[in-house]
Amino acid sequence: MAFDLGNVMARKQEHECARLDDFEFRRKARAIRLLADRICAAGASDVDPAAEASRLALESFERVADRLRHRSAAGFSDPQWRREVARALDEARRSLILQVGDPAPHRLA
């Protein structure tokens, strides 16, 4: 029986892609929750962070974030909103790394 390196690499690639896609989805869902929490704290009581995060299954991150921006009572300008989104994504990434570890691909030993 011969060792098939191509097959091993294909399986590794599938595993790594799925793992990285999962990490990216979780990061975006956490960022949406953080944005929704901030909007709720600013006075928009009709925003449900869990429901907003679940919209990512059907819509893009940008679309959900844009919807949150329009529901906000704070009236963010474009640069302010981009900073808020970047901060939420960064905070979500840091908390997710603490929970599940670094998303860097695992190397073959």
Sequence and secondary structure as in RCSB ss.txt:
>XXXX:A:sequence
MAFDLGNVMARKQEHECARLDDFEFRRKARAIRLLADRICAAGASDVDPAAEASRLALESFERVADRLRHRSAAG
FSDPQWRREVARALDEARRSLILQVGDPAPHRLA
>XXXX:A:secstr
    HHHHHHHHHHHHHHHHHHHHHHHHHHHHHHHHHHHHHTT TT  HHHHHHGGGTS HHHHHHHHHHH SS 
  HHHHHHHHHHHHHHHHHHHHHHH   S     
